[in-house]
Amino acid sequence: MPEDDDELAAGLRDARLRLAAAARDLPAPEAARLQRRFIAVCDAAKAPGADAATGRRRLAGFLAALDSIIAGKS
């Protein structure tokens, strides 16, 4: 469904912005690991046969990890 794809795209955009903001305050290896994980989420969302529900679930997992790391740094 197009609206599901739009919702996933908006979530990915917001996650990219949050990652960019958080990466400035993280050690380089940790920021790089999060960047690779985010790229994996994006790649999985674009894979043939991918569905928006799975993409949102993967994105939620990434955001939970990002939030956990940010919370540990504050």
ABEGO torsion letter per residue (X at the ends): XAAAAAAAAAAAAAAAAAAAAAAAABBAAAAAAAAAAAAAAAAAAABBGBBAAAAAAAAAAAAAAAAAAAAAAX
